[in-house]
């Protein structure tokens, strides 16, 4: 990601860009340039070809991905790390439908992504033409907004609006469907700066009277907690969170998407809560009498059974999207607004700090009672937690960690100590296996060159998108993929052990590739770990390699993820082993 301020880049673009456009495709490219877009991820094809042709003389860089799903995930991760919308491109038909999983993922996690899809010429729409799909219809339920471009003079404005909407208010994916006759058509009007529609007015600050009522309750609480959700990161409100929590000495819990919003090595941090969250976070949620929840949608993996979630707490819910208020958990004090702005309002309105010395001591006691530890006998197979900690110890605090979905995702989020926002990049709401590697590519493009990027994947998750390793090699991207290999879809097997009488169906692999050898075939460096003695040296060598590397770690196939709250269960009754489920 460029180190130039966004304003400086915009000024430079204004000075160097030509003032006219000739085609709709030119207008599309100009709209992206006006928005300060620097990087694109996509796959070329017939219907989108005019837009690609218009990129030929432009300054934006394009990363050709191996699959359109990878393009969407890379754009998603780029947006998470950079804070600016990631852009993905695909042709019509299968190109567009291959984006669907990535767009649904971004939609669930409120990540800013802009998708540009080719479409058959407008005269052919509805005739079942070659590679035709109703892309707007297909993606309507999984995008914040989408547009069918039908005018070469207006298409640049459509793209600008899509970019503006993706990052405004509650962030999310947008899409512009681009018929080939529109992008090939003559255009006389250059697009201006990206703007949201005049009717789009997300709330900025909360009602002052509501803030006053909420802060009175928070100040009077005996057992207060702050629950920080992903919206805190999206709103760039992490500093406000840290200041408020430390000023008033209120323990902080995060959701999984908010990992890193509050430093996990801080004494007030209880880390993240939910199905596989820490025991102390889940105990605090269960016992709190007042919860300040900011930018969270209270999904089921966080809450468990809603009726047992924070049963004695008055809930102060801050969110920019009114649809989230009382959707899953009833809000006693709803505060609509931007997380950073509302934090400032709350800080200004707080009459005093809560008297919570005993509560903080109780939270410290829970940390001692339910530590995040594990047994690692030297004569046993390598424990995945040990590997995660080894990579954490060997990398700087600003390292970006991506992951696929499964047991490896939980171990990475549990045993890596996150201290900075936008360093944890994963698929949360949709739970998309295969997210990790293409996300690492997007994260690598977004991150400064001196930052490390480490992807934790499982063997099952890696196999879903491992073709994107060809992109990492072609683009000479310095990233490290750690495959925690247990020859199984481990989370499925864990659930089969716990809830299906150990009947393993379609969860274990009788054979898996040698991932280190596979990496070498792609042109990456391959490493293997099979014993504890190899961990330190392989970690150092893989991280030192200037390019993409894959570490195939043969972990204990019997290791499972704990703590665990059964689906729909009580967070305060988490299991620490299978016999407690």
N, C-alpha and C positions, 0 to 999 in steps of 0.2 A: 504494500500500500504506500502510496506517495506520502512523503513527509511534509509536502506543502499544505498549508491551510486550504480548506475548501474554497474560501473566498478568493485566494490567490489563483487557484486552478481555474475558477470560473472566469476571473479577469483575463487570464492568459488565453482561455478558449475564445473569449469575446474578441480579443485582439487578432488572433490568427485565423479564426474560422471565416470562410467566405460568407457574404451577406445573402446570397441567393441559393435556392435549391431548385433542382430541375425535375425531380421525380418524388413520388411518395416515399420511396426508399431513402432518398436523400433527407427527407424531412424526419423520418424515423431516426436516422443516425444523428441528425442535428439536435433533435429533442434529447437524446441520450447525452450528447456532449454538453448541451445547456444545463443538464442536471448534474454535471460533474462526474458522470460515469467514466471509469477508467478501464474496467476489466469486464469481459463477457465470457460466458461459458455456454457451449452449445455443440450441436451436430448439424452439419450442412445438409441441404436437401432441395428438391426441385421448387417447391412453393415458396420457400424462404430465401431462395437464391438471390433475388434482386436486392434484398437487404444486405446480404453478405457482400454482394458486389459493391454496394455503397460504402462498405467498411474499408474497401481496398486502400483508399487514400487517407483514411482517418487516423487519428492518434490513439484510439482505443485498442487495447490488446485483447485478443480472443484466444481462449483455451479450448481446443477441440477435444471434447470428451469422448470416451468409448461408447457411451450410451446416454440417452437423454435423461434417464433417471439420475445418472451421475451428475449431469449438468445442473439439474434442479437442486440436488443436495449440495453441490459445490457452491452454487449461488447462495443457497440458504446459509451455509457456514461462513461464506464471505460476509454476508450481512450481519451475522452474529458477532464476528470478530471486529469488523470495521465500524459497525453502527450505521452503515449506509446500505441502501438496497442492493442486493446482488441481482444480476441480470442473467437470465438463461434464454437460449434461443433453440427453436426446433422447427422442423418442417411440418406440413399438414399430416393428417391421418395418424399413422403409427408414431411419428415424431411427437405430435402433440399428446397422444394418449400415453406415451412413455414418460411424459412429464408429470402425469397425474399423481403418482405416489409422492413425488417430491413436493408438489404443490399442496397436497393434503397434509403432509408433514409440516410444512411451513405454516399452514393455516391453523393447525392444532396448537403450534407453539408460538403463534403471533410473531413470526419472523418476516422481515421485509424482503420480498422477492418480487421481481418483475419478470414475467414470461412473455416472450414475443414468439408467436407461432405463425408459420405460413398457412395459407388457405388457398383452395382452388379459386379460380376467377369467379367473381360474383354471379356471372351468368350461368355458371355450372353448379352453384350451391343448391343443394336439394335434389340433384340428379344422380346421386351415388357415383360421382366422378372418381377417377383414380386418386387414391389417397385422400378421400374426403371424409371428414368426421365433423359432427356438430360440436366443435371445440368449446364454443361459448356455453352450449347446453351441458356438455359433460363437466366443465370446470366451474359452472355457476355455484354449486354447493360448497366448493372447497377453495374459493377465492374471496377476498374482501370485495373486489370489484373486477368485472371483466368487460371488454369492449369488442365489438365487431366493427372494424374500420371499413367505411364504405365511401370515403371521399379522400382523394389524394391531397387536397389542400387542408383537410382537417386531421389527417392521420398523425402528424407531428404533435398536435395538441392532445390527441388521444394518448399518445405515448407519454407525454409530459404529465398528463393527469394521472396516469397509472403509476408513474414514479412518485409523484407527490403523495398520492393516497397510500402507497405501500409503507411510507415512513411517517405519516401523520397520524395522530391520535393513537388508537390501538393498532399497532403495526400488523402487517399481514401480506400475503401474496396477491398480486394483481396480474391480469393478463390482457394482452391486446392481440386479437386474431387479425391477420393481415392478408387479405385476398391478393393474389398475384397481380391482378389487373390494377389494383389500387397502388401497390408499391411500384409497379411499372409505369403508372399513369403520370401525366405531367402535373407538376405542382408549381404554383406561382408564389405561395406564401410560406415563408420560413417560420417555424414555430418559435414562440417566445420562451420565457422561463417556465418551468413546471409549476403548475398551480392546482390546488384542490378546487373542486366545485364550490361556488359561493354558498351552497346549501349545506356544505359539510362543516360543522362547527363542533368539534369535540370539546368537552368541558376542560377548562384550564384550572380554575381554583374552585374549591368546595364552598358551600354556603357557610358564611362565618358563624352563624348561630349554631349550625350543626357541628362545626368544628369545636366551638366552645363547650357544647354539651358532651362531646366525645372526650375532650381533654380533661374535663372535670372527672369523668368516670375513670379515665386512665390514671390520673393523679391519685385517685382514692383507692386504687387497686392494691391488694396485698400480694398478688401472685401474677404480675403482668408479664406478657411476652410480646415480642414483635415477630410476626410471621412475614418474611419478605418473599415475594413471588417474583417470577420472571419479569413482571412489569417494572420492577425497581431498576433492573438492568436496562430495559428498553428505554426508560425515561431518563437515563443517565442520573439516577437519583441515589447512587451508592454512597457518595460523600455525605448527602443529607441523612441517609440511614445511619451511617457510622457516627456522625456528629450527634444525632438525636439519641441513639442508643447509649453512647458513652457519656453524654451529658447527664442522662437520667438513669444510667446504670440498669437498663432493662435488658434481660437476656434475649438473644436473637436466634431465631430458627429460620432456616430457608427451605423453600421447596427445591426440588431437583433443578428446574430451569434457572433458579437464582443462585446456584452454587457459585461462590466467589464474590457475591455481592457484599458479603461481610466476611472479614478474614477469619478463617477457621482456626487459626492459632490464637485468637483473642479470647480472653477469659470469659467474656460474655457470650461467646459463640457456643451454641448447642448443635451446630452443623445442621444437617437436613433431616426432615421428618418424612414419615409415610411408610409404605409397605416394607422397604428395606432401609429405612432411615435409622439413625442412632436410637438406642434405647432411651437415652436421656432426653432427646428431643421429643420423642413420643410420650414420655412420662410428663414432660412439661406441658405439652398440648393437652393431655388428659386432665391435668390438675390446675391449669391456669384459671384465674377468675376474670381476666380481661385480656383479650387478644386484639392487638393492632395488626390487622392483616392488610398488606399493601401489594396490589398488583398480582393477585392470585385468583384463579378461577375455582379453587377448592375441588380439584378433580378427585376421582374415587381412589387413585393410588396414593393420594395424600391423606384423605379423610378416613379411609376404611368405611365402616358403617357410619353414616351421617348422624344417626341418633346417639352414637357414643363419642362423637368428635367434640372435644372441648365442652363437655356437657354442662359445666358450671360457669362457663365464661360468657361475659357480655362481649359481643363481637363488633368491633369497629372495622368496617370494610372500606378501604380506599381503592377505587378503580376508575379508569377512564371510560370504561364501557358500561353503560347502565344495564345492559343485558346480563352482566355477571352478578349484579347485586341481588342477593337472596335467591339466586338460581339453584344452588346446591346447599348452601349453608345460610340460614336466616341471619341477616345483618340487623343488629340492634341500632347501630349508628352508621348509616351509609354516608360516605363522603365521595362524591363524584368529582374527579379531577385528575390532573397529571400528578404522578407520584412525587416528583421533585417539588412542585409548587405546593402540594398539600402537606408534604413534610415540613416545609417552611412555615405554613400556616399553623400546623400543630405545634411546632417548636415555639412560635411566638405566643401561642395561646395557653401553653402549659402553665397552670398556676403554681405548680411545685413538682418536684420529683416524687414518685411513689415511695412509700416507706416499705422497702422490700428486702431488707438485710437478710431476714430469715429465709425468704424465698430464694435469694441468690445462693445462700449456703446449701439449701436443699438441692438446687440444680447442680452445684459442685459435688454433692454427695452422690447424686445419680450418675455423674460422670465416673466416679470411682467404683460405683456398684455395677455399672454396665459398660465397661470399657470396650472399645473396638480392638479386640485382640484375637489371636488365633494360635493354635498349636502348630509348630513346624519342626517335627522331629527330623534330624539329619538323614535318617535312613528311609524316610518316606519320600514319595515323589514331591516335586517342587510345588509349593503352595502359591497360588496366583497372587494372594495378598502381598507376599514377600517380593514378588517381581514388581508389582505396582510401586511399592515403597522404594525399591532399589532405583527405579527410573526417576521417581520423585526426588530422591536424595541427590541424584546425579545431574539434575537440571535446574535452571534458574526459576525463580518464583513466577516470572511472566510467561513461562512455557504454556503453549496452547495445547490442551488435551481434547482429542475427539474420540468418539467411541461408536461402535455399532450398538446392537441391542441384545441383551441377554445377561447371563451371569457376569461376563467380563465387564459390562457396563456398570453393574452394581459394585464390583470390586474396585474398578477405577474411581468411581465417585466416593466410595467409602474410605479408601486407603491412600488416596492422593490428598495432600493438604492444600486446598485452594485459598489463596489470599488476595486475589485480584479478580475483578469482573471481566467477563468476555474471554476467560481462559478455559471454560468448560463448554464444549460444543457437542451436543448429543440430540437424539430423537426422543422426546419425552412423551407427548400426548399420543402420537400415532404408534410409537414403538416400532420403528422401521429397521429391520435387520438390513445390513449392507450400507447403512448410513456412514459408517466411520471413515472408510478410505476416501470416497469422493469429498466428504466433509473436510478431511485433512488437506486435500488439494485446494479447496476454496479457502481454508484457513491459512494455508501457506502463502497464497497469493495476497491475502489481506494483511498478514502480519509483517512487521518490520523484519528485514533480513537477519538481524542479530538475535531474533527470538527462535526458540526451538518449537517444533510441532511434533507431538507424539500421538499416535492413534493406537488405542487399545481395541482389539477386535477378538471375536471368537472364531473358531474354525468354520462354524456354520454361517456366521454373518459375513466373514471374509469371502467365502465362496460365492456369495450373491453378487458382489461387485468387484471382484479381484481384477477384472479386465481394466479397471481404471489405473492399475499399476503401470500400464503402458503409457498413460498420460503423464504420470509423475516422472517416468524415465525420459520421455520425449522432451518434457519441459525442464528437465534437470532440477527438480524440486527437492530441497533438503528436508526430508521428513522421515520419521521412523515409525513403522507399523509393528506392533507387538501382538502376535496372535497367541492368545491364551488357549492352547489346543488341548481339549479333553475328549476329542473324537465323538462329540455329541452336540445336539442342540440342548445345551446344559440346563437352561431354565425349564424347558419342557420336561426333561428327565427328572429334574428336582420336583416338579409338581406331580409327575406320575408316581414318584416314590412316596410323596406325602399324601396325595389325595386319590390315587388310582391303584392302590395296592401293589405298587412296584411293577405294574404291567407296562413295559417299555415298548411302545409302538411308534415307529418312525421318529425316534429321538436319538438313537445311537447309530454311529457310522461304523460298519465293519472295516472300512478302509477310508483313509483321507490322504490327500496328496502330501508330499514333502514340501511344505511351504517355503522352506529356505531354498530348495532346488528350483521350485517354481519361480521364486523371485529372481534367481540368476538367469532363468530362461527369458524373463522379461527385460533383463538388462539392469536389474537392481542388485544390491548386495543381499545375500542371504546368510542368516545366522541361525544356530540352533542351540537351545538350552535344554538339557535333560537332567541336570543335577545342580545342587546348590553351589558346588565348587565353580561352576561355569558362569554364574550369574554376574558377578562383579566385572569380570573381564569382557564378557559379551556386551553387557550394557554400555560399558565405556567405548568399546570398538564400534558398536552400532551408532551411538550418538556422535562419535567423532567422524564417521563417514560423511563426506560432503555430497549428498545425493540421497535418493530413496533407498531405504533398507527395510528388510522384513526379518523379524526375529520370531522363529517358530519355537514357542515355549511349551514343552510337554509337561502339563501340570497334572496334579493329582486328579484323576477322573472321578473320584468319589467326593471331592470338595463341593460344598453347597454354600449358598448365600444366606447369611444370618447377620443381624436380626431379621425376622420376617413376621409381618402381620398378615394372616390369611385374608384373602379377598373378602371385603365386606365386614372384616372383623373390627375389634376394639383396639385402637392404637396402644392403649395402656396394657394390653395383654399380648405383647409381642413374644414370639418364640425365639429362643437362642439355640435350639437344636430341633431335630425332626421329631423327637419324642414329646416335645412340648406343643406340637401343632394339634 
